[in-house]
Amino acid sequence: MSDNRWLVAGLGNPGPPYAGNRHNAGFMVADLLAARIGAGYRRDRSRVQAAWGQLAGLPVIIAKPMSFMNLAGPRLAAVAGYYKIPPDRIAVVHDELDLPFGTIRLKLGGGDGGHNGLRSLTGALGTRDYYRVRVGIGRPPGRQDPADFVLRDFAAAERKEVPLVLERAADAVEALLRLGLAPAQNEFHPAAPVPPADPATG
């Protein structure tokens, strides 16, 4: 039977060689959230690592697909289907090339921006209308291939900031569940600058 349970999914690639990659920011946030709810991962029948508990006062499943990024969607869709979790109670945490490093943004729906994990999930769910918590990793320097960039670990200068970025992303997930999208966006998106007054009009 369906309840108010949420599925919070972190996107990444399984295995030690990928653990510190920029592309695994979603996995890192999922690990932090699992620690916050005091739950260890168990292998779910859908081949995800899943942790069950309460987050922001709501029942949640924190999930990490144990397949590579481009095959993550069917695993997560199977979990959502088994527990009867609709897309509007799915929040996906993922790395985002189109945001500066450390920037956190929340949104509902939209395209995949070339992100294979999002493309896979949209295809498996048959809808784009699930929540995304986007963790900015910035664009690659010079002519570096983005596909190579995302599969590298964070640069030394970034590494000292990464724990704070992950904490802020985890806070954003909690705010989304607790407050809803618009209030969470107000909390985590910077306010638009107020234009200066026109001296001619006072």
N, C-alpha and C positions, 0 to 999 in steps of 0.2 A: 504494500500500500504506500501511496505517496504521502510525504509530510513536507515540512519546510526545510528539509536537508539541502545543503549546498555541496556541489562538487568544485573544489579548488584544485586546479591542475597546474603543475609546473612543467614547462617544456624543456627538454634537454636531450642529450645522448647518454646512454648508459655505459658504464665501465670507467675504470680509473684513468685511462688516457684522456678522457674528455672532461673529467671532474671540474677542472679549474677554467675551462674555456668560457669565453664571453657568451657563446651560444647556450651555456648551461646556467645562465642567470636564473631562469625559471626554476630549475631543480634546486638551486641554492636557496631561493626564497621558500620553496616548499619545505625544505629541510628545517628552515628557521620556524615556519609555522607549525610543523609537526612537533618541534621542541616546545613551542609555546603552549600547545595543547597537551603536552606531556604524554604523547603517544608514539610508540615505535611503529615502524612500517611492517606490514605483513603482505605477502604475495597474494594478490587477489586472483580469482579465477580468470580474469581478463588479461592477465600478464601485465599488471601494473603493481607497483609498490604503493600501498594505501595505508593511511593512518586515520582512525576514526576518533572523533571527540567533539568538543564544543568550542566554537570560536565566535567571539562577539555575541555570546548568548545563544547561538544557533548551532544545530547539529551539522557537522561537516565531514566530508571525506577529503583528505589531502592526498593527491595522487600524483605519481610519477610513472609514465609509461616506460616499460622496460624493452621498448623497441626503439629503433633509430627514429630521428625526428620526422622523417618523411612518411613514417608508418604509425605515428602516434595517434592519429585520429580514430581509427577503428577500435583501438584499445580503450580510449576514453569514452567513446560513444557506447561501447558495451557496458561500461560501468554505469553511465548515466541511464541507459536503458534498463539494466537490471534493477537499479534502485529507484526507477521512475522519477529521475531528476530532469526537469525541463530545461531547455537552453537558457531561459532567463534566471536560472539558479546555477549557472556554470560560470566560473571566473577562471580565466587562463592567464598565468603569469609567464611573460616571455621577454627575451631580449629584443631591442628595437634599434636598428641601424639609423633610422631617421630622426632619432632624438639625441641630443648631446649626452655625453657620459654623465651618469648620475641623475638624469631627469626622470621623474616618475609621472606617468599620465594614465588616466583611466578613461575607458570609453565602452560603448555598447555597439557591437556590429562593426561594419567596415570591411575593407579588403584585407588581403593577407600581406601586402607590401613585399612580396617575394619570400616570405617566411614559410619554409616548407612545413613546419609544424602546424601553423594556422591553416595553411591550404589543406592539409590532410584532415584536420578536425572539421573544417567547414564542409568538406566533401562527405565525411562520415556522418555528420549530424544533419546534412541537408539544409543548413541555414547558417548565415553569418551572425545571427542575432544572439550572441553570447558575450559576456563581459570580458574585457581584456585589461590587464594591468601591465603596462608597457615599461620596461626598464631600459633606459637609454644607455647604449654602449658607444654611440658616436660612429662616425664614418672612418674607414681606413685611411691612413695617411698616404699621400702621393698616389701612385698607381696600383697599390696593393689590391688584389682581388678580394671583394667582400666575402666570398666563400672561404677564402683562406683566413681572412681577418677574424671571422666569427669563431673559427676553430682554433684560435690561439688563446693562450691565457691572457688575463689582463696585464697591461704593462706595469712595470715596477711603480711608476708614479701614481697609477690608479689603485694599486693593491691596498694601500693604506686607507683609501676612501671606500673600498668595496663593502666592508662590514656595515658602514653607516647607510650606504645605498640600499643594501639588502634589508636592513631594519626598516627603512622608510617605505620600501615596497611592501613589506609584510604589514606595516601599519596601514598602508593604503588598502590592502585586502580587507583588513578588519573594519576600516571605515566604510568600505563599500557594503559589507554585510550589515553593519550596524546602522548606517545612516541612509543608504541608497546612493545612487550614482551622482546626482547633482550636488548634494551636500559634500560628498567625498571629493568630487572634483574641486569644489570651492576650497576645500582644506588643502589639497595637494597641488593644485595648479596655481601658478603665480597670478595675481590680479593684473589685469590689463592696465598699463600706465594711463593716468589721467592726463589728457592733453592740456597744455598751459592755456590760461585764459587769453582770449584775444583782446589786446589792449584797446582796440577800437570800440569793442562792445562792453568793456569794463570787466 
